[in-house]
Amino acid sequence: MTVLQKKPVSPIDHLTAEDIEQIGRELDAIRAEVVSARGESDAKYIRKVIDTQRKLELGSRAVLLFSLFPPAWIVGTAGLSVAKILENMEIGHNVMHGQWDWMRDPKIHSTTWEWDNASPSEQWKHSHNELHHNFTNVVGKDNDLGYGIMRVDEDQRWHPVYLAQPLWNFINACFFEYGIAAYDLEIGKNVKRKTLKSPEFKARAKVTLRKIRNQFKKDYVVHPILSGPSIVHTLSANFTANLVRNLWTHSVIMCGHFPEGVQTFEKHSIDGETKGEWYVRQMLGSANISGSKAMHIMTGNLSFQIEHHLFPDLPSNRYQEIAPKVKDLFDRYGLEYKTGSLPRQVASAWHKVIRLSLPNNFMGTNATPTPLPERASSPSTVAA
Amino acid sequence: MTLARRHTIVEYMATTTFLAPETRGPRGFGSRLRARALRVAELAATPLVPSDYLDVFNPLRAGADLRGRIEEIHPETADAATIVIRPGADWAGHVPGQYLRIGIDVDGVRLWRAYSLTHGPRSDGRISITVKAVPDGKVSNHLVHRARAGTLVHLEQAAGEFVLPTDGGKFLFVTAGSGITPVIGMLRNLFPVAESGVVRLPRSEPYDIVVVHVAPSEPHSIFIANLRELHDAGLIDLVARYDDEHGVLDVADLADLVPDLQERTTFACGPAGLLDALGAHHEERGLKLLTEQFRVATLVAGEGGTVTFTGNGTSIEADGSRPILDEAEEAGVLMPSGCRMGICYGCVLPMREGSVRDLRTGEITTAVEGDNVKIQTCISAAAGSCSIDH
C-alpha cells in the first residue's frame, strides 16, 4: 500500500495492470527513438555549452580582477553566477548522469567528470543516480525528499521540531552545496548507526573535506589574492555567485518533486515493482517548470523533470522534443502532467513546506486519507 | 566491419628511432617559478585542470593531449582520399612506413582507427593519411566522403616497425589495394616529386626497389600515377597486376615477375590471405620478409561468449541473455554496481575489445582493440567474446 493509495482519489485508480505495462512499452519506444536519433548535432550542442560556460567563467573572473569598481563587480558576479549554474546544471548534473557517455569522449564522461560543487562527484553519483533516481519520492529511501530533515508527507508524524522547517529549508537553500555534500555523505544515517568513526565513513569524509578545501581555496583565497587591491570585492563576488547558484539550484530542485500534487510513496510500495510501475512512479513523482529556452538551459533542462526522471540518461537537449509525446501519454491514460511557471512552482513547494511544518489539517488544505482498492500486484521484478 | 592494423616481423632487424618529446627537467629558479605558477593555476582551475580552459582556445598547443586539425582532403580514387592534417605541437615526427592511430567523431561518437602515413617528414610540418572507404566501414567512409577541413581529430604518436633501413639495399615491395599506403610513404621520402619532376637525392641512390602492386582494377588503384612516374624516371621497377586483367596474383609467380627475388628483402602489406601465402612462400625459400597487415575483422555479434577481465585475468562463459554484471558476480568477480537497471551508471567499465548487446534495446556495441568503449555491465550481455578492463 502506498502513501499515494491512501489518498481519497488515487491518480492511478483507473489504470489496470495491463495499462501500466502498456505505458511502460510506450515509454520504452520514445526512449528508443531518441537513442537511435542522437548524433552529431547533440554532440555539437554539449560541446557548445561547455565552450560557452568556460569562456563565460574565465571572462567573469577576469572582470572580477577589477571588482573594486562597482560595475565590474556587478558584471563579473552576474557572469560567474550564470557560469556556475550552467556548470552544475546543464553540464555537471547531466554529464554525471551518463547522458553523454555514448560520445565516447573521455573528457565528457560520467566516470571522469568532476563538478564545481562541494560534493565529490563519486559520492553524488551514488546518492543521486542510484538512490534518488531509483527510489524517487519513496519516503525514507529517497534522501532528496526533504533531505532527511523535513516533514514531507502527512503520514510522517508531526513533531514541534518541524515548526522550524521553513527556516531549515531556507538555510539549506543558501548553503545548498554543503547540504548536498552532507547528505551524499549520509551523515544522518551514520549518526543514527553510530558509524561516524568507521574507517569507511572516515575515508569518504576525507574525500569530501579535501574537495571542500579545494573549492574554498579557489573561490575564497586564490582568485581574491590574484585580484590584488580588489581582494575583498572578489571574495564577496565569489561568495555571492555561490549563493546565487545555491538558491537557484535549490529552487529548481524543489520544483521537481515538491510542489503540491506531486505524489510520495511508502517504502514497501516498491517491493516487486515492474518496469511499468517504476515508470508510473516517476510520472507521478515529478513536476515540470514552463518557460523560455534560456530558462530550460539554466535549469539544466530539469524544467523537464518528468522526462528526465523517465529517461535520466537521455541527452538533456532532447527532453523538450519528447515532452509533447510524454504529455500525450499522460492525457491518454488520464494522469495529471504537472507543470507551471517557476514562481508558481516555487510558491507551491514552499506552501507545502510550511503546511507540513504544522500539524495535519491545521491549514485545512491537506488531503483526507481514504483507503483505495489494492493495486494488482505483479510477480515480476523490475527488469532492466 | 572494422579495420585494424597488425604488424608482424618475420625476419628483420630494424633500427627504429623513437622520437620522444623533449623532457624538461626542473632546474634553476625559472623552472621553480614555473612550477609555482602552475600550482596556482591548478588551484584556480579546480575541479578542472588548467588545460581544460586552454583547450578552449588552442587545442593544438604544446602540452595538450595530442590532436590535429584536418586542413585538406584530396580524392585519390572514387572511394579513397588523402587527408592532410596539421598535428598538435607535441607531434614527435615519424619514420616513413609507420602508422598512426586517429580518433574522429562519427555521428557524435569517437571512433579510433590506424592508418599509414603516406609521405616522409614534410617541410610544412603537416602529416597525411590515405584512406580507402571499405563497405560498412564507419570511419573510412566518414573520412573519405563526409569529413570536412577544419575538423578536430585526436591522434596518437606514430608507431610501427615497418620501416626501411637507412643504409639502402635491394628490396621488393608487395602491396595489395590500400596496402600501398605505408609503401608510398617510404617511396615519397626516397624520391620526392617536385613540380619540375622527380628529385634525385644522393641518399636514395643505395636503394634498389621493385614494387609489385596488386589492385582489383586500374581505376581502383590508389597512387598508381605516382608509382608510374617513379617507374618512368627509372627510380623503381613497377609491376602492376590487376585482378580483372591479369587474374588474382599467385605468389608462386613472383620468381618470374622478379627474377632477382633471392637477393631482395620483401616488405609486404595487404590482406591476410596474401600475407599468409607470401609467408609460406618465403619461408620455404629462406627469404627475408617483413609484413604489415590490414586486418579486416568482421566481429560477428553472437549470443553470449567468453568475457575476460584483463585486470585479474578471470574469464567467464557469459550467457547472451543475462547481464555481464550478474554473470561476473556469480563467477566471483568483484564488480562495481549500482541501480542494476541501466540508469545510474555506477557499473560502467571499459570494454577493450568485443561486442555486447543492450538487453533493453537489442543494440549492439562493438569495440576494436584500443577503443576502450565504456559499457554499462548491468544492462549489457555478451554478444560474442569480449575483454573488459577490470
Interface residues (C-beta under 8 A of the other chain):
Chain A: D28 A32 V35 R38 G39 E40 S41 D42 A43 K44 D51 R54 K55 L58 M96 H97 G98 D101 W102 M103 R104 D105 K107 H109 S110 T111 E114 W115 D116 K125 H126 N129 E130 H133 N134 K211 N214 Q215 K217 K218 V221 V222 H223 L226 K275 W278 P312 D313 V382 A383 A384
Chain B: V40 L43 A44 A45 T46 P47 L48 D52 Y53 V56 D105 D107 G108 V109 R110 L111 P323 G338 C339 R340 M341 G342 I343 C344 Y345 G346 V348 L359 R360 T361 E363 D371 V373 K374 Q376 C378 I379
